[in-house]
Amino acid sequence: MKVFVQAKNESLVINGEIIVTVLDVNDDNVILAVDAPEWVEVCEQETFERSETHAGSPPLNGADFDTESNPIARTSSTAGR
């Protein structure tokens, strides 16, 4: 698992084809926009785990996350904040 710290209106690019943008942050909620090709399935983890298509798939919980091998990455400047 890779961890990124992004501010409002900042984006991540995945594999040159998927763009995830932070639209807003409210209390405990983060509003994201995902721009991906039509063939890429995008849904919330809870929806994915409940779907019949993915029944029996292991849960996506990040339990194997290790900060030693996956340090937190800062992908943009903090200038002006």
DSSP file (Angstrom, degrees, kcal/mol; ACC not computed):
  #  RESIDUE AA STRUCTURE BP1 BP2  ACC     N-H-->O    O-->H-N    N-H-->O    O-->H-N    TCO  KAPPA ALPHA  PHI   PSI    X-CA   Y-CA   Z-CA
    1    1 A M              0   0    0      0, 0.0     2,-0.4     0, 0.0    65,-0.2   0.000 360.0 360.0 360.0 137.4    0.0    0.0    0.0
    2    2 A K        -     0   0    0     63,-0.1     2,-0.4    70,-0.0    70,-0.1  -0.902 360.0-153.0-108.0 139.8    1.2    3.5   -0.8
    3    3 A V        -     0   0    0     68,-0.4    70,-2.6    -2,-0.4     2,-0.3  -0.951  12.8-176.4-118.0 131.9    0.1    6.4    1.3
    4    4 A F  E     -a   73   0A   0     -2,-0.4     2,-0.6    68,-0.2    70,-0.2  -0.941  20.7-142.8-125.8 147.6   -0.1   10.0    0.0
    5    5 A V  E     +a   74   0A   0     68,-1.3    70,-0.6    -2,-0.3     2,-0.4  -0.952  31.2 173.4-109.6 114.6   -0.9   13.2    1.7
    6    6 A Q        -     0   0    0     -2,-0.6     2,-0.2    68,-0.1     3,-0.1  -0.926  19.5-146.4-124.0 145.7   -2.9   15.4   -0.6
    7    7 A A    >   -     0   0    0     -2,-0.4     3,-2.1     1,-0.2    15,-0.3  -0.547  48.6 -60.4-100.4 171.5   -4.6   18.8    0.0
    8    8 A K  T 3  S+     0   0    0      1,-0.3    15,-0.2    -2,-0.2    -1,-0.2  -0.240 125.0  15.3 -52.8 136.7   -7.8   20.0   -1.6
    9    9 A N  T 3  S+     0   0    0     13,-3.5     2,-0.3     1,-0.3    -1,-0.3   0.523  97.5 123.3  71.5   9.8   -7.6   20.3   -5.4
   10   10 A E    <   -     0   0    0     -3,-2.1    12,-2.5    12,-0.2     2,-0.3  -0.717  45.2-155.3 -96.2 154.3   -4.5   18.1   -5.5
   11   11 A S  E     -B   21   0B   0     -2,-0.3     2,-0.4    10,-0.2    10,-0.2  -0.866  14.7-146.4-129.7 159.2   -4.4   14.9   -7.6
   12   12 A L  E     -B   20   0B   0      8,-2.5     8,-2.5    -2,-0.3     2,-0.5  -0.950  15.2-147.6-117.4 144.3   -2.7   11.6   -7.9
   13   13 A V  E     -B   19   0B   0     -2,-0.4     2,-0.6     6,-0.2     6,-0.2  -0.967  10.5-160.1-114.1 127.6   -2.0    9.9  -11.3
   14   14 A I  E >> S-B   18   0B   0      4,-3.4     4,-2.2    -2,-0.5     3,-2.0  -0.933  70.9 -24.0-112.9 119.4   -2.2    6.1  -11.4
   15   15 A N  T 34 S-     0   0    0     -2,-0.6    -1,-0.2     1,-0.3    -2,-0.0   0.731 109.2 -75.9  56.2  25.8   -0.5    4.3  -14.2
   16   16 A G  T 34 S+     0   0    0      2,-0.2    -1,-0.3     1,-0.1     3,-0.1   0.489 130.6  67.8  70.3   2.3   -0.8    7.4  -16.5
   17   17 A E  T <4 S+     0   0    0     -3,-2.0     2,-0.5     1,-0.2    -2,-0.2   0.605  84.3  63.5-126.2 -21.8   -4.5    6.7  -17.0
   18   18 A I  E  <  -B   14   0B   0     -4,-2.2    -4,-3.4    18,-0.1     2,-0.5  -0.934  57.0-167.8-116.5 129.0   -6.3    7.2  -13.7
   19   19 A I  E     -BC  13  35B   0     16,-2.4    16,-3.0    -2,-0.5     2,-0.5  -0.970   1.0-168.7-118.7 124.5   -6.5   10.6  -12.0
   20   20 A V  E     -BC  12  34B   0     -8,-2.5    -8,-2.5    -2,-0.5     2,-0.4  -0.960  11.2-171.6-112.7 120.8   -7.8   10.8   -8.4
   21   21 A T  E     -BC  11  33B   0     12,-2.7    12,-2.4    -2,-0.5     2,-0.8  -0.931  24.2-131.4-118.1 135.2   -8.5   14.4   -7.2
   22   22 A V  E     + C   0  32B   0    -12,-2.5   -13,-3.5    -2,-0.4   -12,-0.2  -0.760  27.9 176.0 -81.4 113.0   -9.3   15.6   -3.7
   23   23 A L  E     -     0   0B   0      8,-3.0     2,-0.3    -2,-0.8    -1,-0.2   0.852  60.7 -14.4 -86.7 -38.3  -12.4   17.9   -4.2
   24   24 A D  E     - C   0  31B   0      7,-1.3     7,-3.0   -16,-0.1     2,-0.4  -0.991  48.2-145.3-162.1 157.3  -13.1   18.7   -0.6
   25   25 A V  E     + C   0  30B   0     -2,-0.3     2,-0.4     5,-0.2     5,-0.2  -0.982  22.1 174.8-131.5 119.4  -12.4   17.7    3.0
   26   26 A N  E >   - C   0  29B   0      3,-2.6     3,-4.0    -2,-0.4    -2,-0.0  -0.985  57.3 -63.3-128.5 120.1  -15.2   18.0    5.6
   27   27 A D  T 3  S-     0   0    0     -2,-0.4     0, 0.0     1,-0.3     0, 0.0  -0.165 124.5  -8.7  45.4-109.1  -14.9   16.9    9.2
   28   28 A D  T 3  S+     0   0    0     -3,-0.1     2,-0.4     2,-0.0    -1,-0.3   0.284 121.3  89.4 -99.7   9.3  -14.4   13.1    8.7
   29   29 A N  E <   -C   26   0B   0     -3,-4.0    -3,-2.6     2,-0.0     2,-0.5  -0.866  52.1-165.0-115.1 142.6  -15.2   13.0    5.0
   30   30 A V  E     -C   25   0B   0     -2,-0.4     2,-0.6    -5,-0.2    -5,-0.2  -0.993  14.2-148.8-119.7 127.5  -13.0   13.3    2.0
   31   31 A I  E     -C   24   0B   0     -7,-3.0    -8,-3.0    -2,-0.5    -7,-1.3  -0.876  21.5-174.0-100.9 119.9  -14.7   13.9   -1.4
   32   32 A L  E     -C   22   0B   0     -2,-0.6     2,-0.4   -10,-0.2   -10,-0.2  -0.829  18.2-152.6-114.1 149.3  -12.7   12.4   -4.3
   33   33 A A  E     -C   21   0B   0    -12,-2.4   -12,-2.7    -2,-0.3     2,-0.5  -0.982  12.3-160.3-116.5 134.4  -13.2   12.5   -8.0
   34   34 A V  E     -C   20   0B   0     -2,-0.4     2,-0.7   -14,-0.2   -14,-0.2  -0.966   6.3-169.1-119.4 120.1  -11.9    9.6  -10.1
   35   35 A D  E     +C   19   0B   0    -16,-3.0   -16,-2.4    -2,-0.5    -2,-0.0  -0.927  29.5 149.0-107.7 109.2  -11.2   10.0  -13.8
   36   36 A A        -     0   0    0     -2,-0.7   -18,-0.1   -18,-0.2     6,-0.1  -0.953  51.7 -87.9-140.5 155.7  -10.6    6.6  -15.3
   37   37 A P    >   -     0   0    0      0, 0.0     3,-1.8     0, 0.0   -20,-0.0  -0.250  45.7-110.0 -58.3 154.0  -11.1    4.7  -18.5
   38   38 A E  T 3  S+     0   0    0      1,-0.3    -2,-0.0     3,-0.0     0, 0.0   0.797 116.0  61.4 -58.1 -30.7  -14.5    3.1  -18.8
   39   39 A W  T 3  S+     0   0    0      2,-0.1     2,-0.6     0, 0.0    -1,-0.3   0.598  85.1  91.3 -76.1  -9.5  -13.0   -0.4  -18.6
   40   40 A V  S <  S-     0   0    0     -3,-1.8     2,-0.5     2,-0.0    -4,-0.1  -0.777  75.2-138.5 -89.8 120.7  -11.7    0.4  -15.1
   41   41 A E        -     0   0    0     -2,-0.6     2,-0.5     2,-0.0    -2,-0.1  -0.666  24.3-177.0 -79.0 124.7  -14.1   -0.6  -12.3
   42   42 A V        +     0   0    0     -2,-0.5     2,-0.3    -6,-0.1    -8,-0.0  -0.988  18.6 132.5-126.6 123.5  -14.2    2.0   -9.6
   43   43 A C        -     0   0    0     -2,-0.5     2,-0.1     0, 0.0    -2,-0.0  -0.968  58.2 -77.8-157.0 168.4  -16.3    1.6   -6.5
   44   44 A E     >  -     0   0    0     -2,-0.3     4,-2.4     1,-0.1     3,-0.3  -0.414  44.2-116.3 -68.8 150.4  -16.1    2.0   -2.7
   45   45 A Q  H  > S+     0   0    0      1,-0.2     4,-2.7     2,-0.2     5,-0.2   0.889 115.6  53.9 -55.2 -42.6  -14.3   -0.9   -0.9
   46   46 A E  H  > S+     0   0    0      1,-0.2     4,-1.4     2,-0.2    -1,-0.2   0.883 109.4  47.6 -62.5 -39.0  -17.5   -1.8    0.9
   47   47 A T  H  > S+     0   0    0     -3,-0.3     4,-1.3     2,-0.2    -1,-0.2   0.913 111.8  51.1 -66.1 -43.4  -19.4   -2.1   -2.3
   48   48 A F  H  < S+     0   0    0     -4,-2.4     3,-0.5     1,-0.2     6,-0.3   0.923 109.8  48.8 -59.0 -47.3  -16.6   -4.2   -3.9
   49   49 A E  H  < S+     0   0    0     -4,-2.7     7,-0.2     1,-0.2    -1,-0.2   0.782 113.6  47.1 -68.4 -26.9  -16.6   -6.6   -0.9
   50   50 A R  H  < S+     0   0    0     -4,-1.4    -1,-0.2    -5,-0.2    -2,-0.2   0.663  88.7 108.6 -85.2 -17.4  -20.4   -7.0   -1.0
   51   51 A S     <  -     0   0    0     -4,-1.3     3,-0.4    -3,-0.5     4,-0.1  -0.285  69.5-136.5 -68.0 144.6  -20.6   -7.5   -4.8
   52   52 A E  S >  S+     0   0    0      1,-0.2     3,-1.2     2,-0.2    -1,-0.1   0.834 102.9  63.3 -65.6 -33.2  -21.4  -11.0   -6.1
   53   53 A T  T 3  S+     0   0    0      1,-0.3    -1,-0.2     3,-0.0    -5,-0.1   0.855 112.8  33.8 -60.8 -35.4  -18.7  -10.6   -8.8
   54   54 A H  T >  S+     0   0    0     -3,-0.4     3,-2.3    -6,-0.3    -1,-0.3   0.161  82.7 143.0-109.6  17.4  -16.0  -10.4   -6.1
   55   55 A A  T <  S+     0   0    0     -3,-1.2    -5,-0.1     1,-0.3    -3,-0.1  -0.352  72.8  22.6 -58.3 133.8  -17.5  -12.8   -3.5
   56   56 A G  T 3  S+     0   0    0      1,-0.3    -1,-0.3    -7,-0.2    -7,-0.1   0.314  89.4 132.6  90.0  -9.0  -14.7  -14.7   -1.9
   57   57 A S    <   -     0   0    0     -3,-2.3    -1,-0.3    -8,-0.1     3,-0.1  -0.462  68.8 -98.4 -69.7 147.7  -12.1  -12.2   -2.7
   58   58 A P        -     0   0    0      0, 0.0    -1,-0.1     0, 0.0     0, 0.0  -0.387  46.5 -98.7 -65.5 147.0   -9.9  -11.3    0.2
   59   59 A P        -     0   0    0      0, 0.0     2,-1.0     0, 0.0     3,-0.2  -0.311  25.8-128.1 -65.1 149.6  -10.9   -8.1    2.0
   60   60 A L        +     0   0    0      1,-0.2   -11,-0.1   -15,-0.1   -15,-0.0  -0.786  56.5 136.5 -98.6  90.5   -8.9   -5.0    1.2
   61   61 A N        -     0   0    0     -2,-1.0    -1,-0.2   -16,-0.0   -16,-0.0   0.472  62.4-125.3-119.8  -2.6   -7.9   -3.8    4.6
   62   62 A G    >   +     0   0    0     -3,-0.2     3,-2.1     1,-0.1    -2,-0.1   0.712  58.5 145.9  68.0  18.5   -4.3   -2.7    4.4
   63   63 A A  T 3   +     0   0    0      1,-0.3    -1,-0.1     3,-0.0    -3,-0.0   0.765  68.1  55.5 -61.7 -24.9   -3.4   -5.0    7.3
   64   64 A D  T 3  S+     0   0    0      2,-0.1    -1,-0.3     0, 0.0     2,-0.2   0.288  77.0 134.1 -91.6  12.5    0.0   -5.7    5.7
   65   65 A F    <   -     0   0    0     -3,-2.1     2,-0.5     2,-0.0   -63,-0.1  -0.434  33.5-173.0 -65.6 129.6    0.9   -2.0    5.5
   66   66 A D     >  -     0   0    0    -65,-0.2     4,-2.0    -2,-0.2     3,-0.3  -0.972  19.4-157.8-129.3 115.0    4.4   -1.5    6.8
   67   67 A T  T  4 S+     0   0    0     -2,-0.5     5,-0.1     1,-0.2    -1,-0.1   0.718  92.3  61.9 -67.8 -19.1    5.7    2.1    7.2
   68   68 A E  T  4 S+     0   0    0      1,-0.2    -1,-0.2     2,-0.1    -3,-0.0   0.930 116.6  27.9 -70.2 -44.6    9.3    0.8    7.0
   69   69 A S  T  4 S+     0   0    0     -3,-0.3    -2,-0.2     1,-0.2    -1,-0.2   0.638 130.8  41.0 -91.5 -14.8    8.9   -0.5    3.4
   70   70 A N  S  < S-     0   0    0     -4,-2.0    -1,-0.2   -68,-0.0    -2,-0.1  -0.605  79.6-171.0-130.9  71.7    6.1    2.0    2.4
   71   71 A P        -     0   0    0      0, 0.0   -68,-0.4     0, 0.0     2,-0.2  -0.238  37.6 -92.1 -64.6 153.6    7.0    5.4    3.8
   72   72 A I        -     0   0    0     -5,-0.1     2,-0.5   -70,-0.1   -68,-0.2  -0.474  45.5-146.6 -65.0 130.9    4.4    8.1    3.6
   73   73 A A  E     -a    4   0A   0    -70,-2.6   -68,-1.3    -2,-0.2     2,-0.6  -0.867   8.7-152.7-106.8 131.8    5.0   10.1    0.4
   74   74 A R  E     -a    5   0A   0     -2,-0.5   -68,-0.1   -70,-0.2   -70,-0.1  -0.915  13.5-176.7-100.2 120.6    4.4   13.8    0.0
   75   75 A T        +     0   0    0    -70,-0.6     2,-0.3    -2,-0.6    -1,-0.1   0.460  58.2  38.3-103.7  -1.2    3.6   14.4   -3.6
   76   76 A S  S    S-     0   0    0    -71,-0.3   -71,-0.1   -66,-0.0   -66,-0.0  -0.975  85.2 -91.5-147.0 162.7    3.3   18.2   -3.7
   77   77 A S        -     0   0    0     -2,-0.3    -2,-0.1     1,-0.1     0, 0.0  -0.308  17.4-148.2 -69.5 150.9    4.8   21.3   -2.3
   78   78 A T    >   +     0   0    0      2,-0.0     3,-1.6    -2,-0.0    -1,-0.1   0.274  53.5 134.2-100.2   9.4    3.5   22.9    0.9
   79   79 A A  T 3   +     0   0    0      1,-0.3    -2,-0.0     2,-0.1     0, 0.0  -0.336  69.1  20.7 -60.1 136.1    4.4   26.4   -0.3
   80   80 A G  T 3         0   0    0      1,-0.0    -1,-0.3    -2,-0.0    -2,-0.0   0.554 360.0 360.0  84.3   8.1    1.6   28.9    0.2
   81   81 A R    <         0   0    0     -3,-1.6    -2,-0.1     0, 0.0    -1,-0.0   0.397 360.0 360.0-109.2 360.0   -0.2   26.9    2.9
